[in-house]
Amino acid sequence: MSNPEQRTEWLGPGLICAIGILFYLTSFPGVFLADDGFSIVDNPNIRSLWPLSQAVSKPPIHDAPVRPLVYFTLALNYALGRLNPWGYHAFNLAVHIFAALALYGILRRTLQGSHYFTALSIALIWLVHPLQTQSVTYVIQRAESLMGLFYLLTLYCMIRGARARGRGIWYAMSVASCALGMATKPVMVTAPLAVLLYDRIFLVTSLREALRIRRGLYLSLAATWVILFFVLAASPQGPETSAGFTRDFTPLEYALNQPRVILQYLKLVLWPVPQCLDYVWAPADGAAGLLWPAAAVGFSLLASAWFFWRYPAWGFPALWFFLVLLPSSSFIPIDDLLVEHRMYLPLAGCATLAVLGGREFMRRVFSTAGLRKALSALMLTFIIGSLGFLTALRNTVYWSQERMFRDIVATRPANYRAHYALGRILYDRDRIGEAVAHYEEAIRLKPEFPFTYTSLGNAFLGAGRMDEALINFRKAIELNPGFAGGYNNLGSALARSGRVEEAISYFEKALELNPRDEVARENLEEAQRAILENKVAGSGVRGAGRVERE
């Protein structure tokens, strides 16, 4: 029979599992969204677990990131349930719960003593915070949560090894976790540094001592960077594509805007409403919008360094926040300035500081231990309940594509990508007038985005408004001369207008750019046959107006 202390040991993990399932039940009706399309729905590589080299390969789209372990888990999901989103959501939730358990284990062994309530409080707040929904409910963002799990396991296994007799096994598991993380997402690059920082603060008295005692461990952890190097180099377009790097921002412009981004992250930590799947966060207009965020974040960094020097246990969560954010919030430009899922692991540092600060406040204000415990339990219940309710509510936005993109448009009206995506959704549902309105708004916001013109031309073509369709198709290929689908669509519009001979040249151009374009090939054959049979009306030409994916 277990004693009370053993029952307490199981209380924390049991609550983490139960509360995680409770508030994420609303994620299971979620559908595939946005990047789930090319990563899952239209990705032939995940259709089989063998050969393994195919299952871990990136989707056949030129700018898809190389993340071998993520694609393998998608192939595993497909083998078990094909394209039923339920199984993918169940996997994501399991990863998130295991990550919360790993965080709880780290905190229990760091705080030690009778502070299991503090450790549990931090883990539960991190588990149910609405900022985590993008990493859990948006299926393809399991890349972030899976990487987060391996990051936490790398640290957890190191801690267990430092305090166990069979340390070799734990150290091996730490290195294995680090290696798996490197094959998941490049943010894992800072994990060996985080382990060394923890070692210095909580286990030894100097970095030299840490490197002397655990030299083999740190050499092995550093060796996992080789895995990351090969993953980044595996992209046909080069390392920058694998890591998600972009040329939309210069390194200086990206770095100068990151203090604004970090302050927005912190605002969402304190008040996570409203959230947004796709911000399309624009750079600041002028130096005035950069100065005070830079001053605020600079002060925070100095404060973190001071705490690290004077009170290392308090400084570690703050430095954790900045260290984990470093790969995505530095001078290396990535596709988007701000994305919520980047806060998956940094949020643990924020939650730790909040709970430790609250505990210190209660200790100073209330002298009676019983009263402190009762008030702390009430506060935790209120916080967990409130955050969990917002998480459950946020998950419902993922229930349909239209609901999600209407939410983005409502939150970020100047988001051209959201208007474009919503237009495509409405067009597929034969709500042409609404689709055209969103396409036109997307063009107003981003006139140089070629695919909106293609989709708008497609809508006009379906409505029989040939002149307007031709104008938009021509604009699309003017902006993107290498888009084979644009030439095919222009040819289709010309053929429907009876200008079959002119259409043939565009079908041929589409095939020149993309010899595998079967739609353009069929269109060309139909047009040539129509010419031979003197059917210049063009009604037999197939595939008119079909939009190629970007």
C-alpha positions as CSV (number, residue, x, y, z in Angstrom):
1,M,0.0,0.0,0.0
2,S,1.3,3.4,-0.9
3,N,2.0,6.0,1.7
4,P,0.8,9.7,1.6
5,E,4.2,10.8,0.2
6,Q,4.0,8.3,-2.7
7,R,0.4,9.4,-3.4
8,T,1.6,13.0,-3.6
9,E,4.2,11.9,-6.1
10,W,1.4,10.7,-8.5
11,L,-0.9,13.7,-7.8
12,G,1.0,16.1,-10.0
13,P,1.4,13.9,-13.1
14,G,-2.2,12.8,-12.8
15,L,-3.5,16.4,-12.6
16,I,-1.4,17.4,-15.6
17,C,-2.8,14.6,-17.7
18,A,-6.4,15.2,-16.6
19,I,-6.4,19.0,-17.0
20,G,-4.5,18.8,-20.3
21,I,-7.1,16.4,-21.7
22,L,-10.0,18.4,-20.3
23,F,-9.2,21.8,-21.8
24,Y,-7.9,20.4,-25.1
25,L,-10.9,18.2,-25.9
26,T,-12.2,21.1,-28.0
27,S,-9.1,20.7,-30.3
28,F,-10.2,17.3,-31.6
29,P,-12.9,18.6,-34.1
30,G,-10.2,20.8,-35.6
31,V,-9.5,20.6,-39.4
32,F,-6.4,20.8,-41.5
33,L,-5.5,24.5,-42.1
34,A,-3.0,26.5,-44.2
35,D,0.4,24.8,-44.2
36,D,-1.3,21.5,-43.3
37,G,-2.3,21.4,-46.9
38,F,1.1,20.9,-48.5
39,S,2.6,19.2,-45.4
40,I,-0.1,16.6,-44.9
41,V,-3.1,16.6,-47.2
42,D,-1.1,17.0,-50.5
43,N,2.1,15.4,-49.3
44,P,2.7,12.1,-51.1
45,N,5.8,11.4,-49.0
46,I,3.8,10.6,-45.8
47,R,1.6,8.0,-47.5
48,S,4.0,5.2,-46.5
49,L,6.4,4.5,-43.7
50,W,8.7,2.8,-46.1
51,P,11.1,3.5,-47.6
52,L,12.2,5.5,-44.6
53,S,14.1,8.0,-46.7
54,Q,10.8,9.0,-48.3
55,A,8.8,9.2,-45.1
56,V,11.3,11.7,-43.6
57,S,11.6,13.8,-46.7
58,K,10.1,17.3,-47.0
59,P,7.0,17.7,-49.1
60,P,7.5,18.3,-52.9
61,I,7.2,22.0,-52.7
62,H,10.3,24.1,-53.3
63,D,10.3,26.2,-50.1
64,A,9.1,23.6,-47.6
65,P,11.4,23.2,-44.5
66,V,13.5,20.1,-44.0
67,R,12.3,18.5,-40.7
68,P,12.8,14.8,-40.9
69,L,11.3,13.7,-37.6
70,V,8.2,15.9,-38.0
71,Y,7.4,14.3,-41.4
72,F,8.0,10.8,-40.0
73,T,5.4,11.4,-37.2
74,L,3.0,12.6,-39.9
75,A,3.6,9.4,-41.9
76,L,3.0,7.4,-38.7
77,N,-0.3,9.3,-38.3
78,Y,-1.3,8.6,-41.9
79,A,-0.5,4.9,-41.5
80,L,-2.8,4.7,-38.5
81,G,-5.7,6.9,-39.6
82,R,-5.2,8.2,-43.1
83,L,-6.4,11.9,-43.3
84,N,-8.6,11.8,-40.2
85,P,-7.6,14.9,-38.3
86,W,-8.6,13.4,-35.0
87,G,-5.5,11.2,-34.8
88,Y,-3.2,14.1,-35.6
89,H,-4.7,16.2,-32.8
90,A,-4.4,13.2,-30.4
91,F,-0.7,13.0,-31.2
92,N,-0.2,16.7,-30.7
93,L,-1.9,16.7,-27.4
94,A,0.1,13.7,-26.2
95,V,3.3,15.5,-27.1
96,H,2.1,18.6,-25.2
97,I,1.2,16.6,-22.1
98,F,4.5,14.7,-22.1
99,A,6.3,18.1,-22.4
100,A,4.4,19.4,-19.4
101,L,5.3,16.3,-17.4
102,A,9.0,16.8,-18.4
103,L,8.8,20.5,-17.3
104,Y,7.2,19.4,-14.0
105,G,10.0,16.9,-13.5
106,I,12.6,19.5,-14.0
107,L,10.9,21.9,-11.6
108,R,10.5,19.2,-8.9
109,R,14.1,18.3,-8.9
110,T,15.2,22.0,-9.1
111,L,13.0,23.4,-6.3
112,Q,13.2,20.1,-4.2
113,G,11.9,20.0,-0.7
114,S,8.2,20.6,-0.2
115,H,7.8,22.9,-3.2
116,Y,5.9,20.3,-5.3
117,F,2.8,22.7,-5.3
118,T,5.0,25.5,-6.8
119,A,6.4,23.1,-9.5
120,L,2.8,21.9,-10.3
121,S,1.5,25.4,-10.5
122,I,4.1,26.4,-13.1
123,A,3.6,23.3,-15.1
124,L,-0.2,23.7,-15.2
125,I,-0.1,27.3,-16.1
126,W,2.3,26.5,-19.0
127,L,0.1,23.6,-20.0
128,V,-3.2,25.4,-20.3
129,H,-2.1,28.9,-21.4
130,P,-3.9,29.9,-24.6
131,L,-0.5,30.9,-26.3
132,Q,0.2,27.2,-26.5
133,T,-2.8,26.5,-28.8
134,Q,-1.0,27.3,-32.0
135,S,1.7,24.7,-31.2
136,V,-0.9,22.1,-30.2
137,T,-4.1,22.6,-32.2
138,Y,-2.5,23.7,-35.5
139,V,-1.3,20.3,-36.6
140,I,1.8,21.1,-38.5
141,Q,3.1,23.2,-35.6
142,R,3.8,20.0,-33.8
143,A,7.3,20.9,-35.0
144,E,7.4,23.4,-32.2
145,S,5.9,21.3,-29.5
146,L,7.8,18.1,-30.5
147,M,11.1,20.1,-30.5
148,G,10.0,21.6,-27.1
149,L,9.5,18.1,-25.7
150,F,13.0,17.0,-26.7
151,Y,14.5,20.2,-25.4
152,L,12.9,19.6,-22.0
153,L,13.9,15.9,-22.0
154,T,17.5,16.9,-22.8
155,L,17.6,19.0,-19.6
156,Y,15.5,16.5,-17.5
157,C,17.7,13.5,-18.3
158,M,20.9,15.5,-17.6
159,I,19.5,16.5,-14.2
160,R,18.6,12.9,-13.4
161,G,22.0,11.7,-14.5
162,A,23.8,14.3,-12.3
163,R,22.1,12.9,-9.2
164,A,21.9,9.2,-10.0
165,R,24.3,6.3,-9.8
166,G,23.5,5.0,-13.3
167,R,24.3,8.4,-14.8
168,G,25.6,7.0,-18.0
169,I,22.1,5.8,-19.1
170,W,20.6,9.2,-18.2
171,Y,23.3,11.1,-20.0
172,A,22.8,8.9,-23.1
173,M,19.1,9.6,-23.0
174,S,19.9,13.3,-22.8
175,V,22.1,13.2,-25.8
176,A,19.6,11.1,-27.7
177,S,16.8,13.6,-26.9
178,C,19.0,16.4,-28.1
179,A,19.8,14.6,-31.4
180,L,16.1,14.0,-32.0
181,G,15.4,17.6,-31.3
182,M,18.0,18.7,-33.9
183,A,16.2,16.6,-36.4
184,T,12.9,18.3,-35.5
185,K,13.5,22.1,-35.7
186,P,16.5,24.4,-35.7
187,V,15.4,26.2,-32.5
188,M,16.9,23.2,-30.7
189,V,20.3,24.7,-31.4
190,T,20.4,26.4,-28.0
191,A,19.6,23.3,-26.0
192,P,23.3,22.4,-25.1
193,L,23.8,25.9,-23.9
194,A,20.7,25.8,-21.7
195,V,21.9,22.6,-20.1
196,L,25.3,24.1,-19.4
197,L,23.7,27.2,-18.0
198,Y,21.5,25.1,-15.7
199,D,24.5,23.1,-14.6
200,R,26.4,26.2,-13.7
201,I,23.6,27.7,-11.7
202,F,22.1,24.7,-9.8
203,L,24.7,21.9,-9.7
204,V,28.3,23.3,-9.7
205,T,30.1,26.5,-8.8
206,S,31.7,27.4,-12.1
207,L,31.5,26.6,-15.8
208,R,35.0,25.2,-15.7
209,E,33.9,22.7,-13.0
210,A,30.8,21.7,-15.1
211,L,32.9,21.1,-18.2
212,R,35.5,19.1,-16.2
213,I,32.9,16.9,-14.4
214,R,30.7,16.3,-17.5
215,R,33.1,16.8,-20.3
216,G,31.9,13.7,-22.2
217,L,28.3,14.8,-21.9
218,Y,28.9,18.3,-23.3
219,L,31.1,17.0,-26.1
220,S,28.3,14.7,-27.1
221,L,25.6,17.4,-26.8
222,A,27.7,19.7,-29.0
223,A,28.1,16.8,-31.5
224,T,24.4,16.9,-32.2
225,W,24.9,20.3,-33.9
226,V,26.3,18.2,-36.7
227,I,22.8,16.7,-37.2
228,L,21.3,20.1,-37.4
229,F,24.0,21.2,-39.9
230,F,23.1,18.3,-42.2
231,V,19.4,19.0,-41.9
232,L,19.8,22.6,-42.8
233,A,22.1,21.7,-45.7
234,A,19.6,19.1,-47.1
235,S,17.4,21.7,-48.7
236,P,17.9,22.0,-52.5
237,Q,17.5,25.8,-52.0
238,G,20.1,25.9,-49.3
239,P,20.2,26.2,-45.5
240,E,18.2,29.4,-45.4
241,T,15.1,27.6,-46.7
242,S,15.3,24.7,-44.3
243,A,15.4,27.1,-41.4
244,G,12.6,29.2,-42.7
245,F,14.8,32.2,-43.5
246,T,13.4,34.9,-45.7
247,R,14.7,37.7,-48.0
248,D,11.7,39.9,-47.2
249,F,13.7,41.6,-44.4
250,T,17.3,42.6,-44.1
251,P,19.1,41.2,-41.0
252,L,19.2,44.7,-39.6
253,E,15.6,45.4,-40.2
254,Y,14.6,42.1,-38.6
255,A,16.8,42.7,-35.6
256,L,15.6,46.2,-35.0
257,N,11.9,45.1,-35.0
258,Q,12.4,42.2,-32.6
259,P,12.1,44.3,-29.4
260,R,8.5,45.2,-30.6
261,V,7.8,41.5,-31.2
262,I,9.1,40.5,-27.8
263,L,6.9,43.1,-26.1
264,Q,3.9,41.8,-28.0
265,Y,4.8,38.2,-26.8
266,L,4.9,39.4,-23.2
267,K,1.6,41.3,-23.7
268,L,0.0,38.0,-24.9
269,V,1.5,36.2,-21.9
270,L,-0.3,38.6,-19.5
271,W,-3.4,39.1,-21.6
272,P,-3.8,36.5,-24.4
273,V,-6.7,38.1,-26.2
274,P,-7.0,38.5,-29.1
275,Q,-4.8,35.8,-30.6
276,C,-4.1,35.4,-34.3
277,L,-2.8,32.5,-36.4
278,D,-1.2,34.8,-39.0
279,Y,-0.2,38.3,-38.0
280,V,1.7,39.5,-41.1
281,W,3.4,41.9,-38.6
282,A,4.8,44.9,-40.5
283,P,8.1,46.5,-39.6
284,A,7.9,49.8,-37.6
285,D,7.5,52.9,-39.7
286,G,10.4,55.1,-38.6
287,A,12.8,55.2,-35.6
288,A,10.2,56.4,-33.1
289,G,8.4,53.0,-33.1
290,L,11.7,51.2,-32.4
291,L,13.3,53.2,-29.6
292,W,11.1,52.6,-26.6
293,P,10.7,48.8,-27.3
294,A,14.4,48.5,-27.7
295,A,14.9,50.4,-24.4
296,A,12.4,48.2,-22.6
297,V,13.8,44.9,-23.9
298,G,17.4,46.2,-23.2
299,F,16.5,47.0,-19.7
300,S,14.9,43.5,-19.3
301,L,18.1,41.9,-20.5
302,L,20.2,43.9,-18.1
303,A,17.9,43.0,-15.3
304,S,18.1,39.3,-16.2
305,A,21.9,39.5,-16.2
306,W,21.9,41.3,-12.8
307,F,19.6,38.6,-11.3
308,F,21.8,35.9,-12.8
309,W,24.8,37.5,-11.1
310,R,23.1,38.2,-7.7
311,Y,20.3,35.6,-7.5
312,P,21.1,32.9,-10.1
313,A,18.0,30.8,-9.4
314,W,15.8,33.8,-10.4
315,G,18.0,34.7,-13.3
316,F,17.8,31.3,-15.0
317,P,14.0,31.6,-16.0
318,A,14.6,35.1,-17.4
319,L,17.7,33.9,-19.3
320,W,15.8,30.8,-20.5
321,F,13.2,33.1,-22.1
322,F,15.8,35.0,-24.1
323,L,18.0,32.0,-24.9
324,V,15.1,30.0,-26.4
325,L,13.9,33.0,-28.3
326,L,17.4,33.8,-29.6
327,P,17.2,31.7,-32.9
328,S,13.9,33.4,-34.0
329,S,14.3,36.8,-32.4
330,S,17.8,37.9,-33.4
331,F,19.3,39.3,-36.6
332,I,18.5,36.1,-38.7
333,P,15.5,37.0,-40.8
334,I,12.6,34.5,-40.8
335,D,9.5,34.5,-42.9
336,D,7.3,36.3,-40.3
337,L,8.4,38.8,-37.6
338,L,5.9,37.5,-35.1
339,V,4.4,34.0,-34.7
340,E,2.7,32.8,-31.5
341,H,4.1,29.3,-31.6
342,R,7.6,30.7,-31.0
343,M,6.6,31.3,-27.4
344,Y,6.0,27.6,-26.7
345,L,9.2,27.0,-24.6
346,P,9.9,30.7,-23.6
347,L,6.5,30.7,-21.8
348,A,8.0,28.3,-19.3
349,G,10.4,31.0,-18.1
350,C,7.5,33.5,-17.8
351,A,5.3,31.1,-15.9
352,T,8.2,30.3,-13.5
353,L,8.9,33.9,-12.7
354,A,5.2,34.7,-12.2
355,V,4.7,31.8,-9.8
356,L,7.9,32.4,-7.9
357,G,7.1,36.1,-7.7
358,G,3.6,35.3,-6.4
359,R,4.9,32.9,-3.8
360,E,7.4,35.5,-2.5
361,F,4.6,38.2,-2.4
362,M,2.3,35.9,-0.4
363,R,5.2,35.0,2.0
364,R,5.8,38.7,2.7
365,V,2.2,39.8,3.0
366,F,0.6,36.8,4.9
367,S,2.4,35.5,7.9
368,T,0.1,32.5,8.5
369,A,1.2,29.4,6.5
370,G,-2.3,28.0,6.4
371,L,-3.8,31.2,5.0
372,R,-1.1,31.4,2.4
373,K,-1.8,27.9,1.2
374,A,-5.5,28.5,1.0
375,L,-5.2,31.7,-0.9
376,S,-2.6,30.2,-3.2
377,A,-4.8,27.3,-4.0
378,L,-7.8,29.6,-4.7
379,M,-5.6,31.8,-7.0
380,L,-4.2,28.9,-8.8
381,T,-7.7,27.4,-9.4
382,F,-8.9,30.8,-10.8
383,I,-5.9,31.2,-13.0
384,I,-5.9,27.7,-14.4
385,G,-9.7,27.8,-14.9
386,S,-9.6,31.2,-16.7
387,L,-6.6,30.2,-18.9
388,G,-8.1,26.8,-19.6
389,F,-11.4,28.3,-20.6
390,L,-9.7,30.7,-23.0
391,T,-7.7,27.7,-24.4
392,A,-10.9,25.6,-24.9
393,L,-12.6,28.6,-26.6
394,R,-9.6,29.4,-28.8
395,N,-9.5,25.8,-30.0
396,T,-13.0,26.2,-31.5
397,V,-11.6,28.6,-34.1
398,Y,-9.7,25.7,-35.6
399,W,-13.0,23.9,-36.4
400,S,-13.2,25.1,-39.9
401,Q,-11.1,27.0,-42.4
402,E,-13.6,29.7,-42.9
403,R,-13.9,30.3,-39.2
404,M,-10.2,30.6,-38.8
405,F,-9.6,33.0,-41.6
406,R,-12.6,35.1,-40.7
407,D,-11.0,35.3,-37.2
408,I,-7.7,36.4,-38.7
409,V,-9.4,39.0,-40.9
410,A,-11.3,40.4,-37.9
411,T,-8.1,40.5,-35.8
412,R,-5.8,41.8,-38.5
413,P,-7.9,43.5,-41.2
414,A,-4.7,44.5,-43.1
415,N,-3.6,40.9,-43.5
416,Y,-3.6,40.3,-47.3
417,R,-2.8,36.6,-46.9
418,A,-6.0,36.1,-44.8
419,H,-8.2,37.9,-47.3
420,Y,-6.7,35.8,-50.1
421,A,-7.2,32.5,-48.3
422,L,-10.7,33.5,-47.2
423,G,-11.5,34.4,-50.9
424,R,-10.3,30.9,-52.0
425,I,-12.5,29.2,-49.4
426,L,-15.5,31.2,-50.3
427,Y,-14.9,30.6,-54.0
428,D,-14.8,26.8,-53.4
429,R,-18.2,27.2,-51.8
430,D,-19.6,29.0,-54.9
431,R,-19.9,32.3,-52.9
432,I,-18.3,34.2,-55.8
433,G,-19.4,37.7,-54.9
434,E,-17.9,37.4,-51.3
435,A,-14.7,35.8,-52.8
436,V,-14.2,38.6,-55.2
437,A,-14.6,41.2,-52.5
438,H,-11.8,39.5,-50.4
439,Y,-9.6,39.1,-53.4
440,E,-9.9,42.7,-54.3
441,E,-9.1,43.7,-50.7
442,A,-6.0,41.5,-50.8
443,I,-4.9,43.2,-54.0
444,R,-5.4,46.6,-52.4
445,L,-3.3,45.6,-49.4
446,K,-0.6,43.8,-51.4
447,P,-0.7,44.8,-55.1
448,E,2.5,42.9,-55.9
449,F,1.2,39.4,-54.7
450,P,0.6,37.5,-58.0
451,F,-1.5,34.6,-56.8
452,T,-4.4,36.9,-55.8
453,Y,-4.7,38.1,-59.4
454,T,-4.7,34.4,-60.5
455,S,-7.5,33.6,-58.1
456,L,-9.5,36.7,-58.9
457,G,-9.2,35.9,-62.6
458,N,-10.4,32.4,-61.9
459,A,-13.5,33.8,-60.1
460,F,-14.2,36.1,-63.1
461,L,-13.7,33.3,-65.5
462,G,-16.2,31.1,-63.6
463,A,-18.7,34.0,-63.7
464,G,-18.2,34.5,-67.5
465,R,-16.6,37.9,-67.1
466,M,-13.9,37.2,-69.7
467,D,-12.4,40.6,-70.1
468,E,-11.8,41.0,-66.3
469,A,-10.4,37.5,-66.1
470,L,-7.9,38.2,-68.9
471,I,-6.7,41.4,-67.2
472,N,-6.0,39.6,-63.9
473,F,-4.4,36.6,-65.5
474,R,-2.0,38.9,-67.5
475,K,-1.2,40.8,-64.3
476,A,-0.4,37.5,-62.5
477,I,2.2,36.4,-65.0
478,E,3.6,39.9,-65.3
479,L,4.3,39.8,-61.6
480,N,5.5,36.1,-61.6
481,P,6.8,35.2,-65.1
482,G,7.8,31.8,-63.7
483,F,4.3,30.6,-62.6
484,A,3.3,27.9,-65.0
485,G,-0.3,27.8,-63.7
486,G,-0.7,31.5,-64.6
487,Y,0.0,30.8,-68.3
488,N,-2.3,27.8,-68.3
489,N,-5.1,29.9,-66.8
490,L,-4.6,32.8,-69.3
491,G,-4.6,30.2,-72.1
492,S,-7.9,28.7,-70.8
493,A,-9.5,32.2,-70.7
494,L,-8.4,32.9,-74.2
495,A,-9.7,29.5,-75.4
496,R,-13.1,30.1,-73.9
497,S,-13.2,33.5,-75.6
498,G,-12.6,31.7,-79.0
499,R,-9.0,32.8,-79.3
500,V,-7.7,29.2,-79.4
501,E,-4.6,29.8,-81.5
502,E,-3.4,32.5,-79.1
503,A,-4.2,30.2,-76.2
504,I,-1.9,27.5,-77.6
505,S,1.2,29.6,-77.0
506,Y,0.4,30.1,-73.4
507,F,-0.3,26.3,-72.8
508,E,3.1,25.7,-74.5
509,K,4.8,28.3,-72.2
510,A,3.2,26.6,-69.1
511,L,4.6,23.2,-70.2
512,E,8.0,24.8,-70.9
513,L,8.1,26.1,-67.3
514,N,6.6,22.9,-65.8
515,P,6.7,19.8,-68.0
516,R,4.7,17.8,-65.4
517,D,1.7,20.1,-65.6
518,E,-0.9,17.6,-66.9
519,V,-3.7,20.2,-66.9
520,A,-1.7,22.4,-69.3
521,R,-0.8,19.3,-71.4
522,E,-4.5,18.3,-71.7
523,N,-5.5,21.9,-72.5
524,L,-2.9,22.1,-75.3
525,E,-4.0,18.8,-76.8
526,E,-7.7,19.9,-76.7
527,A,-6.8,23.3,-78.3
528,Q,-4.7,21.6,-81.1
529,R,-7.5,19.2,-81.8
530,A,-10.0,22.1,-81.9
531,I,-7.9,23.9,-84.4
532,L,-7.7,20.7,-86.6
533,E,-11.4,20.2,-86.4
534,N,-12.1,23.9,-86.9
535,K,-13.8,24.2,-83.5
536,V,-12.7,27.7,-82.8
537,A,-15.4,28.3,-80.1
538,G,-13.1,26.8,-77.6
539,S,-15.9,25.1,-75.6
540,G,-14.1,21.8,-75.6
541,V,-11.0,23.1,-73.8
542,R,-10.7,21.6,-70.4
543,G,-9.1,22.8,-67.2
544,A,-10.0,26.4,-67.9
545,G,-9.2,28.7,-64.9
546,R,-7.7,26.0,-62.7
547,V,-5.4,27.7,-60.1
548,E,-2.0,26.2,-59.4
549,R,-0.9,26.1,-55.8
550,E,2.0,28.4,-54.8
